[in-house]
């Protein structure tokens, strides 16, 4: 059973997510809070497997909350809740240690799949995030930290190739691509010292 906590200031979204998670096999929502401060008072020594956190929280922001969680428990899977898919704040959250993001209007079945995948260590990437990631490695003069496969996948993502096209072009299977995404994010966190 994957234990999940939600930190979302909009009550209807928070309650809807809790209901959806609790109705899903293998997932259990152990708490839902409207701000980071209320969450951390109760769970500082009892963190979930997965934390869903909104970026625009009152008080301590989602990004600051992500940084705090990563200091306490770097193994916690953090999923950012957002309204926009292509947003610099999402990338800032990834740099702070978030695993991935979830657009709030995502259909329920896809939302549950993203949560379960993230809990299992699969972290998705789109061309926007790939572009920001590539630029970050380049600006930090750290492209050499990426192995050939990681760099090839990242470049293909930046070009806008689908995962299926990357599989075929690079002759690599989906589980390997998923592992490379995870390794790329891990290296990204390292160069920004959030790992």
C-alpha positions in Angstrom: 0.0 0.0 0.0 1.4 3.4 -1.0 0.7 6.1 1.6 0.0 9.5 0.2 -0.4 13.0 1.7 -1.9 16.0 -0.1 -1.0 19.6 0.5 -3.4 21.8 -1.5 -5.1 25.0 -0.4 -8.2 24.7 -2.5 -10.6 22.5 -0.5 -12.6 21.1 -3.4 -9.4 19.9 -5.2 -7.9 18.6 -2.0 -11.0 16.6 -1.1 -11.5 15.4 -4.7 -7.9 14.1 -4.8 -8.3 12.4 -1.4 -11.5 10.6 -2.6 -9.9 9.6 -5.9 -6.8 8.2 -4.1 -8.7 6.3 -1.5 -10.9 4.7 -4.2 -7.8 3.5 -6.0 -6.3 0.1 -5.4 -2.9 0.1 -3.7 -3.2 3.8 -2.7 -4.1 5.3 0.7 -4.4 9.0 1.5 -3.2 9.3 5.1 -3.6 13.1 5.3 -4.8 16.2 3.4 -3.7 19.7 4.4 -4.3 23.2 3.2 -0.8 24.4 4.0 2.7 23.1 4.6 2.8 24.3 8.2 -0.2 22.1 9.3 1.3 19.1 7.4 4.8 19.4 9.0 3.5 19.8 12.5 1.9 16.4 12.3 4.2 14.5 9.9 7.7 15.7 10.5 8.7 12.2 11.7 6.1 10.3 9.7 6.4 11.2 6.1 4.4 9.4 3.4 5.7 7.4 0.4 4.3 10.1 -1.9 3.6 13.8 -1.2 1.3 15.7 -3.6 2.0 19.4 -3.1 0.6 22.6 -4.7 3.2 25.2 -5.6 1.1 28.3 -4.7 0.4 27.6 -1.0 -0.2 30.2 1.6 2.6 30.6 4.1 5.5 28.3 3.2 5.4 27.9 -0.6 5.4 24.6 -2.3 9.0 25.0 -3.5 10.2 25.9 0.0 8.3 22.9 1.3 9.9 20.6 -1.2 13.3 21.8 -0.1 12.5 21.2 3.6 11.1 17.7 2.8 14.2 16.7 0.9 16.4 17.7 3.9 14.2 15.6 6.2 13.6 12.6 3.9 15.3 12.6 0.5 13.6 9.3 -0.4 10.1 10.8 -0.3 8.5 11.0 -3.8 7.2 14.5 -4.3 4.7 15.3 -7.0 3.9 18.9 -7.8 0.3 19.9 -8.3 0.0 22.6 -11.0 -2.6 24.3 -13.2 -0.1 24.8 -16.0 1.9 22.2 -17.8 4.7 24.4 -19.1 5.7 26.7 -16.3 9.1 27.8 -15.0 7.9 27.2 -11.4 7.5 23.5 -12.2 11.1 23.3 -13.3 12.2 25.2 -10.2 10.3 22.6 -8.1 12.1 19.8 -10.0 15.4 21.5 -9.2 14.3 21.7 -5.5 13.9 17.9 -5.5 10.4 17.2 -6.8 10.1 13.9 -8.7 7.5 15.0 -11.3 4.4 17.1 -11.7 0.7 16.5 -12.1 -1.6 19.0 -13.9 -4.8 19.4 -11.8 -7.2 18.8 -14.6 -5.6 15.5 -15.7 -8.3 12.8 -16.2 -8.6 10.6 -13.1 -7.2 7.3 -14.6 -4.1 9.1 -15.9 -3.7 10.9 -12.6 -3.6 7.6 -10.7 -1.2 6.1 -13.2 1.2 9.1 -12.8 1.0 8.8 -9.0 1.6 5.0 -9.1 4.4 5.3 -11.6 6.1 8.0 -9.5 5.8 5.8 -6.4 7.6 3.1 -8.3 10.4 5.4 -9.4 9.2 6.2 -12.9 9.4 10.0 -13.5 8.0 11.3 -16.8 9.6 14.1 -18.9 8.2 16.2 -21.7 10.0 18.4 -24.3 9.6 21.5 -22.1 11.2 19.9 -19.1 13.8 18.3 -21.3 14.7 21.7 -22.8 15.0 23.3 -19.4 17.0 20.3 -18.1 19.4 20.4 -21.1 19.9 24.1 -20.6 20.6 23.7 -16.9 23.3 21.1 -17.5 24.8 23.2 -20.2 24.8 26.4 -18.1 26.5 24.6 -15.2 29.0 23.0 -17.6 27.8 19.6 -16.6 26.7 18.0 -19.8 29.7 15.7 -19.4 27.9 14.3 -16.3 25.4 12.6 -18.5 26.3 9.3 -20.2 25.8 8.9 -23.9 22.3 7.3 -23.6 21.1 10.0 -21.2 22.3 12.8 -23.5 20.9 11.2 -26.6 17.5 10.7 -25.0 17.5 14.3 -23.6 18.4 15.7 -27.1 15.6 13.7 -28.7 13.1 14.9 -26.1 14.3 18.5 -26.7 13.6 18.0 -30.4 10.0 17.0 -29.5 10.3 13.3 -30.4 7.7 11.0 -28.8 8.9 8.2 -26.4 7.9 5.7 -29.1 10.1 7.5 -31.7 13.0 7.6 -29.2 12.6 3.9 -28.5 12.8 3.1 -32.2 15.5 5.6 -33.2 17.8 4.8 -30.3 16.9 1.1 -30.2 16.2 1.3 -26.5 13.1 0.0 -24.6 10.7 1.9 -22.4 12.0 0.6 -19.0 15.5 1.8 -20.0 14.2 5.2 -21.0 12.4 5.5 -17.7 15.6 4.6 -15.8 17.5 7.2 -17.8 14.9 9.8 -16.9 15.3 8.9 -13.2 19.1 9.1 -13.5 18.9 12.5 -15.3 16.7 14.0 -12.6 19.0 12.5 -9.9 22.1 14.2 -11.6 20.1 17.4 -12.0 19.3 17.4 -8.3 23.0 16.8 -7.5 24.3 19.7 -9.5 21.8 21.9 -7.7 22.7 20.3 -4.4 19.2 19.1 -3.5 20.0 15.4 -3.3 
